[in-house]
């Protein structure tokens, strides 16, 4: 009985940590390719302004 109760509490604790970890993922700064989103279009427009005036 005591081992079963300990297993339940440990499982709930781990699920709680996992849910907090996943919810904080949305609040962090983008990493990888997402941080360059939209920069290609911006550089293309600057290049066209230089070439075509």
Secondary structure as GFF3:
##gff-version 3
##sequence-region A 1 53
A	DSSP	alpha_helix	2	25	.	.	.	ID=ss1
A	DSSP	three_ten_helix	32	36	.	.	.	ID=ss2
A	DSSP	alpha_helix	39	52	.	.	.	ID=ss3
###
